[in-house]
Amino acid sequence: MAVSFSDRYGGFGRYLSQSDTSTNPAIQVVGKTIFTNKQCHVCHGKGKKLNLADLKGQISPIFMAQLMWNHGPGMLEKMRKEKVPWQRFNGEEMADLMEYLNRGTP
């Protein structure tokens, strides 16, 4: 029996294999919940309304990998100062977070 790309790579596979899930409100709610539960809001949007308009439709696995490569060390230092633990994401959580960020609105 053949294993689908989505089954093999979990949520990340789901993200890569679907062209547009941004209209699914359930996924958007899950992504926003992950953003909050993983404490992303502590730094991203701290003291102001989160503006995602510039990111609308641009988030991809490659974009996220590049962002973490370039921004990760500085982000880790800021997280230490804020006493926020480094967060781990499974593939499905990352896919849902990317869906939320791709909407372009908080």
BADRENSE-148922 format. One record per atom (N, C-alpha, C, O): atom name; x, y, z; residue in one letter. Coordinates in steps of 0.1 Angstrom, whole numbers, plus 5000, padded with zeros to 4 digits. Layout:
BEGIN
+------+------+------+------+------+
| name |    x |    y |    z | resn |
+------+------+------+------+------+
|   CA |    X |    Y |    Z |    A |
...
+------+------+------+------+------+
END
This chain:
BEGIN
+------+------+------+------+------+
| name |    x |    y |    z | resn |
+------+------+------+------+------+
|    N | 5008 | 4988 | 5000 |    M |
|   CA | 5000 | 5000 | 5000 |    M |
|    C | 5009 | 5012 | 5000 |    M |
|    O | 5018 | 5013 | 5008 |    M |
|    N | 5006 | 5022 | 4991 |    A |
|   CA | 5014 | 5034 | 4990 |    A |
|    C | 5010 | 5043 | 5002 |    A |
|    O | 4999 | 5045 | 5006 |    A |
|    N | 5020 | 5050 | 5007 |    V |
|   CA | 5018 | 5060 | 5018 |    V |
|    C | 5019 | 5074 | 5011 |    V |
|    O | 5028 | 5077 | 5004 |    V |
|    N | 5008 | 5082 | 5014 |    S |
|   CA | 5008 | 5095 | 5008 |    S |
|    C | 5018 | 5104 | 5014 |    S |
|    O | 5023 | 5102 | 5025 |    S |
|    N | 5022 | 5114 | 5007 |    F |
|   CA | 5031 | 5124 | 5012 |    F |
|    C | 5026 | 5130 | 5025 |    F |
|    O | 5034 | 5132 | 5034 |    F |
|    N | 5014 | 5133 | 5026 |    S |
|   CA | 5008 | 5139 | 5037 |    S |
|    C | 5009 | 5130 | 5049 |    S |
|    O | 5012 | 5134 | 5060 |    S |
|    N | 5006 | 5117 | 5047 |    D |
|   CA | 5007 | 5107 | 5058 |    D |
|    C | 5021 | 5106 | 5063 |    D |
|    O | 5024 | 5105 | 5075 |    D |
|    N | 5030 | 5106 | 5053 |    R |
|   CA | 5044 | 5104 | 5057 |    R |
|    C | 5050 | 5115 | 5065 |    R |
|    O | 5058 | 5113 | 5074 |    R |
|    N | 5047 | 5127 | 5061 |    Y |
|   CA | 5053 | 5139 | 5068 |    Y |
|    C | 5043 | 5147 | 5077 |    Y |
|    O | 5046 | 5158 | 5080 |    Y |
|    N | 5032 | 5140 | 5081 |    G |
|   CA | 5023 | 5146 | 5090 |    G |
|    C | 5018 | 5160 | 5086 |    G |
|    O | 5015 | 5162 | 5074 |    G |
|    N | 5017 | 5169 | 5096 |    G |
|   CA | 5011 | 5182 | 5093 |    G |
|    C | 5019 | 5190 | 5083 |    G |
|    O | 5014 | 5197 | 5075 |    G |
|    N | 5033 | 5188 | 5083 |    F |
|   CA | 5041 | 5195 | 5073 |    F |
|    C | 5037 | 5190 | 5059 |    F |
|    O | 5036 | 5198 | 5050 |    F |
|    N | 5035 | 5177 | 5058 |    G |
|   CA | 5031 | 5172 | 5045 |    G |
|    C | 5018 | 5177 | 5041 |    G |
|    O | 5015 | 5180 | 5029 |    G |
|    N | 5009 | 5178 | 5051 |    R |
|   CA | 4995 | 5184 | 5048 |    R |
|    C | 4997 | 5198 | 5042 |    R |
|    O | 4990 | 5202 | 5033 |    R |
|    N | 5006 | 5206 | 5049 |    Y |
|   CA | 5008 | 5220 | 5045 |    Y |
|    C | 5013 | 5220 | 5030 |    Y |
|    O | 5008 | 5228 | 5022 |    Y |
|    N | 5023 | 5212 | 5028 |    L |
|   CA | 5029 | 5212 | 5014 |    L |
|    C | 5020 | 5207 | 5003 |    L |
|    O | 5021 | 5211 | 4992 |    L |
|    N | 5011 | 5197 | 5007 |    S |
|   CA | 5003 | 5191 | 4997 |    S |
|    C | 4990 | 5198 | 4994 |    S |
|    O | 4983 | 5194 | 4984 |    S |
|    N | 4986 | 5208 | 5002 |    Q |
|   CA | 4974 | 5215 | 4999 |    Q |
|    C | 4977 | 5229 | 4994 |    Q |
|    O | 4986 | 5235 | 5000 |    Q |
|    N | 4970 | 5233 | 4984 |    S |
|   CA | 4973 | 5246 | 4979 |    S |
|    C | 4968 | 5258 | 4987 |    S |
|    O | 4974 | 5268 | 4988 |    S |
|    N | 4956 | 5256 | 4993 |    D |
|   CA | 4950 | 5267 | 5000 |    D |
|    C | 4940 | 5262 | 5011 |    D |
|    O | 4929 | 5257 | 5008 |    D |
|    N | 4945 | 5263 | 5023 |    T |
|   CA | 4936 | 5259 | 5035 |    T |
|    C | 4933 | 5271 | 5043 |    T |
|    O | 4927 | 5270 | 5054 |    T |
|    N | 4936 | 5283 | 5038 |    S |
|   CA | 4935 | 5295 | 5046 |    S |
|    C | 4920 | 5299 | 5048 |    S |
|    O | 4917 | 5307 | 5056 |    S |
|    N | 4911 | 5293 | 5040 |    T |
|   CA | 4897 | 5295 | 5042 |    T |
|    C | 4891 | 5286 | 5053 |    T |
|    O | 4879 | 5288 | 5056 |    T |
|    N | 4898 | 5277 | 5058 |    N |
|   CA | 4893 | 5268 | 5068 |    N |
|    C | 4895 | 5275 | 5082 |    N |
|    O | 4906 | 5276 | 5087 |    N |
|    N | 4883 | 5280 | 5088 |    P |
|   CA | 4885 | 5287 | 5100 |    P |
|    C | 4890 | 5279 | 5112 |    P |
|    O | 4896 | 5284 | 5121 |    P |
|    N | 4887 | 5266 | 5112 |    A |
|   CA | 4892 | 5257 | 5123 |    A |
|    C | 4907 | 5257 | 5123 |    A |
|    O | 4913 | 5258 | 5134 |    A |
|    N | 4914 | 5256 | 5112 |    I |
|   CA | 4928 | 5256 | 5111 |    I |
|    C | 4934 | 5269 | 5116 |    I |
|    O | 4944 | 5270 | 5123 |    I |
|    N | 4927 | 5280 | 5112 |    Q |
|   CA | 4931 | 5293 | 5116 |    Q |
|    C | 4930 | 5295 | 5131 |    Q |
|    O | 4939 | 5301 | 5138 |    Q |
|    N | 4920 | 5290 | 5138 |    V |
|   CA | 4918 | 5290 | 5152 |    V |
|    C | 4929 | 5282 | 5159 |    V |
|    O | 4935 | 5286 | 5169 |    V |
|    N | 4932 | 5270 | 5154 |    V |
|   CA | 4942 | 5262 | 5159 |    V |
|    C | 4956 | 5269 | 5158 |    V |
|    O | 4964 | 5269 | 5168 |    V |
|    N | 4959 | 5275 | 5147 |    G |
|   CA | 4971 | 5282 | 5145 |    G |
|    C | 4973 | 5294 | 5155 |    G |
|    O | 4984 | 5296 | 5161 |    G |
|    N | 4962 | 5301 | 5157 |    K |
|   CA | 4963 | 5312 | 5167 |    K |
|    C | 4965 | 5307 | 5181 |    K |
|    O | 4972 | 5313 | 5189 |    K |
|    N | 4958 | 5296 | 5184 |    T |
|   CA | 4960 | 5290 | 5197 |    T |
|    C | 4975 | 5285 | 5199 |    T |
|    O | 4980 | 5287 | 5210 |    T |
|    N | 4981 | 5280 | 5189 |    I |
|   CA | 4995 | 5276 | 5190 |    I |
|    C | 5004 | 5288 | 5192 |    I |
|    O | 5013 | 5288 | 5200 |    I |
|    N | 5001 | 5299 | 5185 |    F |
|   CA | 5008 | 5311 | 5186 |    F |
|    C | 5008 | 5316 | 5201 |    F |
|    O | 5018 | 5320 | 5206 |    F |
|    N | 4997 | 5315 | 5207 |    T |
|   CA | 4995 | 5319 | 5221 |    T |
|    C | 5001 | 5309 | 5231 |    T |
|    O | 5009 | 5313 | 5239 |    T |
|    N | 4998 | 5296 | 5229 |    N |
|   CA | 5003 | 5286 | 5238 |    N |
|    C | 5018 | 5284 | 5238 |    N |
|    O | 5024 | 5281 | 5248 |    N |
|    N | 5024 | 5287 | 5227 |    K |
|   CA | 5038 | 5285 | 5226 |    K |
|    C | 5045 | 5298 | 5229 |    K |
|    O | 5057 | 5300 | 5228 |    K |
|    N | 5038 | 5308 | 5234 |    Q |
|   CA | 5042 | 5321 | 5239 |    Q |
|    C | 5049 | 5330 | 5229 |    Q |
|    O | 5057 | 5338 | 5232 |    Q |
|    N | 5045 | 5328 | 5216 |    C |
|   CA | 5051 | 5336 | 5205 |    C |
|    C | 5047 | 5351 | 5207 |    C |
|    O | 5055 | 5360 | 5204 |    C |
|    N | 5035 | 5353 | 5213 |    H |
|   CA | 5030 | 5366 | 5215 |    H |
|    C | 5038 | 5374 | 5225 |    H |
|    O | 5038 | 5387 | 5225 |    H |
|    N | 5046 | 5368 | 5233 |    V |
|   CA | 5054 | 5375 | 5243 |    V |
|    C | 5064 | 5385 | 5237 |    V |
|    O | 5066 | 5396 | 5242 |    V |
|    N | 5070 | 5381 | 5225 |    C |
|   CA | 5079 | 5390 | 5218 |    C |
|    C | 5073 | 5395 | 5205 |    C |
|    O | 5074 | 5407 | 5202 |    C |
|    N | 5066 | 5387 | 5198 |    H |
|   CA | 5060 | 5391 | 5185 |    H |
|    C | 5046 | 5397 | 5188 |    H |
|    O | 5036 | 5390 | 5190 |    H |
|    N | 5046 | 5410 | 5189 |    G |
|   CA | 5034 | 5418 | 5192 |    G |
|    C | 5033 | 5423 | 5206 |    G |
|    O | 5023 | 5428 | 5210 |    G |
|    N | 5045 | 5422 | 5213 |    K |
|   CA | 5045 | 5427 | 5226 |    K |
|    C | 5042 | 5442 | 5227 |    K |
|    O | 5049 | 5450 | 5221 |    K |
|    N | 5032 | 5445 | 5235 |    G |
|   CA | 5028 | 5459 | 5238 |    G |
|    C | 5021 | 5466 | 5226 |    G |
|    O | 5018 | 5478 | 5227 |    G |
|    N | 5018 | 5459 | 5216 |    K |
|   CA | 5011 | 5465 | 5204 |    K |
|    C | 5003 | 5454 | 5197 |    K |
|    O | 5005 | 5442 | 5199 |    K |
|    N | 4994 | 5458 | 5189 |    K |
|   CA | 4986 | 5449 | 5181 |    K |
|    C | 4995 | 5442 | 5171 |    K |
|    O | 5003 | 5448 | 5164 |    K |
|    N | 4994 | 5429 | 5170 |    L |
|   CA | 5002 | 5421 | 5161 |    L |
|    C | 4998 | 5424 | 5146 |    L |
|    O | 4986 | 5424 | 5143 |    L |
|    N | 5008 | 5428 | 5138 |    N |
|   CA | 5005 | 5431 | 5124 |    N |
|    C | 5011 | 5420 | 5115 |    N |
|    O | 5024 | 5419 | 5114 |    N |
|    N | 5003 | 5412 | 5109 |    L |
|   CA | 5007 | 5401 | 5101 |    L |
|    C | 5006 | 5404 | 5086 |    L |
|    O | 5008 | 5396 | 5077 |    L |
|    N | 5001 | 5417 | 5083 |    A |
|   CA | 4998 | 5420 | 5069 |    A |
|    C | 5009 | 5418 | 5059 |    A |
|    O | 5008 | 5413 | 5048 |    A |
|    N | 5022 | 5421 | 5064 |    D |
|   CA | 5033 | 5420 | 5055 |    D |
|    C | 5037 | 5405 | 5052 |    D |
|    O | 5044 | 5402 | 5043 |    D |
|    N | 5032 | 5396 | 5060 |    L |
|   CA | 5035 | 5382 | 5059 |    L |
|    C | 5025 | 5374 | 5051 |    L |
|    O | 5027 | 5363 | 5047 |    L |
|    N | 5013 | 5381 | 5048 |    K |
|   CA | 5002 | 5374 | 5041 |    K |
|    C | 5007 | 5366 | 5029 |    K |
|    O | 5012 | 5372 | 5019 |    K |
|    N | 5004 | 5353 | 5029 |    G |
|   CA | 5007 | 5345 | 5017 |    G |
|    C | 5022 | 5342 | 5015 |    G |
|    O | 5025 | 5335 | 5005 |    G |
|    N | 5031 | 5346 | 5024 |    Q |
|   CA | 5045 | 5344 | 5021 |    Q |
|    C | 5051 | 5333 | 5030 |    Q |
|    O | 5063 | 5329 | 5027 |    Q |
|    N | 5044 | 5328 | 5039 |    I |
|   CA | 5050 | 5318 | 5049 |    I |
|    C | 5050 | 5305 | 5042 |    I |
|    O | 5040 | 5300 | 5037 |    I |
|    N | 5062 | 5298 | 5042 |    S |
|   CA | 5064 | 5285 | 5037 |    S |
|    C | 5074 | 5278 | 5046 |    S |
|    O | 5080 | 5284 | 5054 |    S |
|    N | 5075 | 5265 | 5044 |    P |
|   CA | 5086 | 5258 | 5052 |    P |
|    C | 5100 | 5264 | 5049 |    P |
|    O | 5108 | 5265 | 5059 |    P |
|    N | 5103 | 5267 | 5037 |    I |
|   CA | 5116 | 5273 | 5034 |    I |
|    C | 5117 | 5287 | 5040 |    I |
|    O | 5128 | 5290 | 5046 |    I |
|    N | 5107 | 5295 | 5040 |    F |
|   CA | 5107 | 5308 | 5046 |    F |
|    C | 5110 | 5306 | 5061 |    F |
|    O | 5118 | 5314 | 5067 |    F |
|    N | 5103 | 5297 | 5067 |    M |
|   CA | 5104 | 5295 | 5082 |    M |
|    C | 5118 | 5290 | 5085 |    M |
|    O | 5124 | 5295 | 5095 |    M |
|    N | 5124 | 5281 | 5077 |    A |
|   CA | 5137 | 5276 | 5079 |    A |
|    C | 5147 | 5288 | 5078 |    A |
|    O | 5157 | 5289 | 5086 |    A |
|    N | 5146 | 5296 | 5068 |    Q |
|   CA | 5155 | 5307 | 5066 |    Q |
|    C | 5154 | 5317 | 5077 |    Q |
|    O | 5164 | 5322 | 5082 |    Q |
|    N | 5142 | 5320 | 5081 |    L |
|   CA | 5139 | 5329 | 5092 |    L |
|    C | 5146 | 5324 | 5105 |    L |
|    O | 5153 | 5332 | 5112 |    L |
|    N | 5144 | 5311 | 5108 |    M |
|   CA | 5151 | 5306 | 5120 |    M |
|    C | 5166 | 5306 | 5119 |    M |
|    O | 5173 | 5308 | 5129 |    M |
|    N | 5171 | 5303 | 5107 |    W |
|   CA | 5185 | 5303 | 5105 |    W |
|    C | 5191 | 5317 | 5108 |    W |
|    O | 5201 | 5318 | 5115 |    W |
|    N | 5185 | 5327 | 5103 |    N |
|   CA | 5190 | 5341 | 5104 |    N |
|    C | 5186 | 5348 | 5117 |    N |
|    O | 5193 | 5356 | 5122 |    N |
|    N | 5174 | 5344 | 5122 |    H |
|   CA | 5168 | 5351 | 5133 |    H |
|    C | 5169 | 5343 | 5146 |    H |
|    O | 5168 | 5349 | 5157 |    H |
|    N | 5171 | 5331 | 5145 |    G |
|   CA | 5170 | 5322 | 5157 |    G |
|    C | 5180 | 5325 | 5168 |    G |
|    O | 5175 | 5326 | 5180 |    G |
|    N | 5193 | 5328 | 5166 |    P |
|   CA | 5202 | 5331 | 5177 |    P |
|    C | 5197 | 5344 | 5185 |    P |
|    O | 5198 | 5344 | 5197 |    P |
|    N | 5194 | 5354 | 5178 |    G |
|   CA | 5189 | 5366 | 5184 |    G |
|    C | 5176 | 5364 | 5192 |    G |
|    O | 5174 | 5369 | 5202 |    G |
|    N | 5167 | 5356 | 5186 |    M |
|   CA | 5155 | 5353 | 5192 |    M |
|    C | 5157 | 5345 | 5205 |    M |
|    O | 5150 | 5347 | 5215 |    M |
|    N | 5166 | 5336 | 5205 |    L |
|   CA | 5169 | 5328 | 5217 |    L |
|    C | 5174 | 5337 | 5228 |    L |
|    O | 5170 | 5335 | 5240 |    L |
|    N | 5182 | 5346 | 5225 |    E |
|   CA | 5187 | 5356 | 5235 |    E |
|    C | 5176 | 5364 | 5241 |    E |
|    O | 5175 | 5366 | 5253 |    E |
|    N | 5167 | 5369 | 5232 |    K |
|   CA | 5155 | 5377 | 5237 |    K |
|    C | 5146 | 5368 | 5246 |    K |
|    O | 5141 | 5373 | 5256 |    K |
|    N | 5145 | 5355 | 5242 |    M |
|   CA | 5136 | 5346 | 5250 |    M |
|    C | 5142 | 5344 | 5263 |    M |
|    O | 5135 | 5343 | 5273 |    M |
|    N | 5155 | 5343 | 5264 |    R |
|   CA | 5162 | 5341 | 5277 |    R |
|    C | 5159 | 5353 | 5286 |    R |
|    O | 5157 | 5352 | 5298 |    R |
|    N | 5160 | 5365 | 5280 |    K |
|   CA | 5158 | 5377 | 5288 |    K |
|    C | 5144 | 5378 | 5293 |    K |
|    O | 5141 | 5383 | 5304 |    K |
|    N | 5134 | 5373 | 5285 |    E |
|   CA | 5120 | 5374 | 5289 |    E |
|    C | 5116 | 5361 | 5297 |    E |
|    O | 5105 | 5360 | 5302 |    E |
|    N | 5126 | 5352 | 5299 |    K |
|   CA | 5123 | 5340 | 5307 |    K |
|    C | 5113 | 5331 | 5300 |    K |
|    O | 5104 | 5325 | 5307 |    K |
|    N | 5113 | 5331 | 5287 |    V |
|   CA | 5104 | 5322 | 5279 |    V |
|    C | 5112 | 5310 | 5274 |    V |
|    O | 5123 | 5312 | 5268 |    V |
|    N | 5108 | 5298 | 5277 |    P |
|   CA | 5115 | 5286 | 5273 |    P |
|    C | 5115 | 5284 | 5258 |    P |
|    O | 5105 | 5288 | 5251 |    P |
|    N | 5126 | 5279 | 5253 |    W |
|   CA | 5126 | 5276 | 5238 |    W |
|    C | 5115 | 5266 | 5235 |    W |
|    O | 5113 | 5256 | 5242 |    W |
|    N | 5107 | 5268 | 5225 |    Q |
|   CA | 5096 | 5260 | 5222 |    Q |
|    C | 5099 | 5250 | 5211 |    Q |
|    O | 5107 | 5253 | 5202 |    Q |
|    N | 5093 | 5239 | 5212 |    R |
|   CA | 5094 | 5228 | 5202 |    R |
|    C | 5081 | 5227 | 5195 |    R |
|    O | 5070 | 5227 | 5201 |    R |
|    N | 5081 | 5225 | 5182 |    F |
|   CA | 5069 | 5223 | 5174 |    F |
|    C | 5069 | 5210 | 5166 |    F |
|    O | 5080 | 5207 | 5161 |    F |
|    N | 5058 | 5203 | 5167 |    N |
|   CA | 5058 | 5191 | 5158 |    N |
|    C | 5054 | 5196 | 5144 |    N |
|    O | 5050 | 5207 | 5143 |    N |
|    N | 5054 | 5187 | 5134 |    G |
|   CA | 5051 | 5191 | 5121 |    G |
|    C | 5037 | 5197 | 5119 |    G |
|    O | 5035 | 5206 | 5112 |    G |
|    N | 5027 | 5191 | 5126 |    E |
|   CA | 5013 | 5196 | 5125 |    E |
|    C | 5012 | 5209 | 5131 |    E |
|    O | 5005 | 5218 | 5126 |    E |
|    N | 5018 | 5211 | 5143 |    E |
|   CA | 5018 | 5224 | 5149 |    E |
|    C | 5024 | 5235 | 5140 |    E |
|    O | 5018 | 5246 | 5139 |    E |
|    N | 5035 | 5232 | 5134 |    M |
|   CA | 5042 | 5242 | 5126 |    M |
|    C | 5033 | 5245 | 5113 |    M |
|    O | 5032 | 5256 | 5109 |    M |
|    N | 5027 | 5235 | 5108 |    A |
|   CA | 5018 | 5237 | 5096 |    A |
|    C | 5006 | 5246 | 5100 |    A |
|    O | 5003 | 5255 | 5093 |    A |
|    N | 5000 | 5243 | 5112 |    D |
|   CA | 4989 | 5251 | 5116 |    D |
|    C | 4993 | 5266 | 5119 |    D |
|    O | 4986 | 5275 | 5116 |    D |
|    N | 5005 | 5267 | 5125 |    L |
|   CA | 5010 | 5281 | 5128 |    L |
|    C | 5013 | 5288 | 5114 |    L |
|    O | 5009 | 5300 | 5113 |    L |
|    N | 5018 | 5281 | 5105 |    M |
|   CA | 5021 | 5288 | 5092 |    M |
|    C | 5008 | 5292 | 5085 |    M |
|    O | 5007 | 5303 | 5079 |    M |
|    N | 4997 | 5283 | 5086 |    E |
|   CA | 4984 | 5287 | 5081 |    E |
|    C | 4979 | 5300 | 5087 |    E |
|    O | 4974 | 5309 | 5081 |    E |
|    N | 4981 | 5301 | 5101 |    Y |
|   CA | 4976 | 5313 | 5108 |    Y |
|    C | 4984 | 5325 | 5103 |    Y |
|    O | 4978 | 5335 | 5101 |    Y |
|    N | 4997 | 5324 | 5102 |    L |
|   CA | 5005 | 5335 | 5098 |    L |
|    C | 5002 | 5340 | 5084 |    L |
|    O | 5003 | 5352 | 5081 |    L |
|    N | 4999 | 5330 | 5076 |    N |
|   CA | 4996 | 5333 | 5061 |    N |
|    C | 4983 | 5340 | 5059 |    N |
|    O | 4981 | 5346 | 5049 |    N |
|    N | 4974 | 5341 | 5069 |    R |
|   CA | 4962 | 5348 | 5068 |    R |
|    C | 4964 | 5363 | 5067 |    R |
|    O | 4957 | 5370 | 5060 |    R |
|    N | 4975 | 5368 | 5073 |    G |
|   CA | 4978 | 5382 | 5073 |    G |
|    C | 4970 | 5390 | 5083 |    G |
|    O | 4972 | 5403 | 5083 |    G |
|    N | 4962 | 5384 | 5091 |    T |
|   CA | 4955 | 5392 | 5102 |    T |
|    C | 4956 | 5384 | 5115 |    T |
|    O | 4956 | 5372 | 5115 |    T |
|    N | 4957 | 5391 | 5126 |    P |
|   CA | 4958 | 5384 | 5139 |    P |
|    C | 4945 | 5378 | 5143 |    P |
|    O | 4944 | 5371 | 5154 |    P |
+------+------+------+------+------+
END
